[in-house]
């Protein structure tokens, strides 16, 4: 899960400078503005958004499947005994009181 967050940060560090250089239109950080840099920057930002979405999806899924919240089983009371549903009783045995 944290791996997706790390990948998102890496893609942001790659994509933001590429897009910023092309938006400003001036060389910066050794990067020249141009069409290939803009396209690669947009792809890197899309990958960052994808990894952030996977991070939040995994996080919400894990919160929903919290093992502390177990399903409570219904307690069958003894006064609800139905002999026709008692498959452990033999047919020749007398019914319980």
C-alpha positions in Angstrom: 0.0 0.0 0.0 2.7 2.5 0.9 4.5 1.4 -2.3 1.8 3.1 -4.3 2.3 6.3 -2.4 6.0 6.2 -3.0 5.5 5.6 -6.7 3.0 8.5 -6.8 5.7 10.8 -5.3 8.3 9.6 -7.7 6.0 10.2 -10.7 5.2 13.7 -9.4 8.9 14.5 -9.1 9.3 13.5 -12.7 6.1 15.0 -14.2 5.9 18.4 -12.5 9.3 19.8 -13.8 8.5 18.5 -17.3 5.1 20.2 -17.4 6.4 23.3 -15.6 9.2 23.8 -18.2 6.7 23.6 -21.0 4.2 25.9 -19.4 6.7 28.6 -18.6 8.4 28.1 -22.0 12.0 28.8 -20.7 14.8 26.3 -20.0 14.9 25.3 -16.3 16.9 22.6 -14.4 18.6 21.5 -17.6 15.3 20.8 -19.3 14.3 22.4 -22.6 10.7 23.1 -23.6 9.3 20.9 -26.3 6.4 18.6 -27.3 8.0 15.3 -26.2 8.7 16.8 -22.7 5.1 18.0 -22.3 3.8 14.6 -23.4 6.1 12.7 -21.0 5.2 15.1 -18.2 1.5 14.6 -18.7 1.9 10.8 -18.8 4.0 11.0 -15.6 1.3 13.0 -13.9 -1.4 10.6 -15.0 0.7 7.7 -13.5 0.9 9.7 -10.2 -2.8 10.2 -10.1 -3.3 6.4 -10.8 -1.0 5.4 -8.0 -2.7 7.8 -5.6 -6.1 6.3 -6.5 -4.7 2.8 -5.9 -3.3 4.0 -2.5 -6.7 5.4 -1.4 -8.6 2.4 -2.7 -6.4 -0.1 -0.8 -6.7 2.0 2.3 -10.5 2.2 2.2 -10.8 -1.5 1.4 -8.6 -2.4 4.4 -10.7 -0.2 6.7 -13.9 -1.9 5.5 -12.5 -5.4 6.1 -11.5 -4.6 9.7 -11.0 -8.0 11.4 -12.1 -6.4 14.8 -15.7 -6.2 13.5 -16.6 -9.8 13.3 -20.2 -10.9 12.5 -22.1 -11.9 15.5 -23.8 -15.2 15.2 -27.4 -15.6 16.2 -27.9 -17.5 19.4 -30.5 -20.3 19.2 -32.5 -20.5 22.4 -33.5 -23.8 23.7 -37.2 -22.9 23.7 -37.0 -22.7 19.9 -36.5 -26.5 19.5 -38.1 -28.0 16.4 -37.8 -31.8 16.2 -38.4 -31.8 12.4 -35.1 -29.9 12.0 -33.1 -32.0 14.5 -31.0 -34.2 12.2 -28.8 -35.5 15.0 -31.8 -37.4 16.6 -32.5 -40.9 15.6 -36.0 -41.8 14.5 -36.5 -44.5 17.1 -35.4 -42.2 20.0 -38.0 -40.4 22.0 -38.3 -36.6 21.5 -36.8 -34.4 24.1 -39.1 -32.8 26.7 
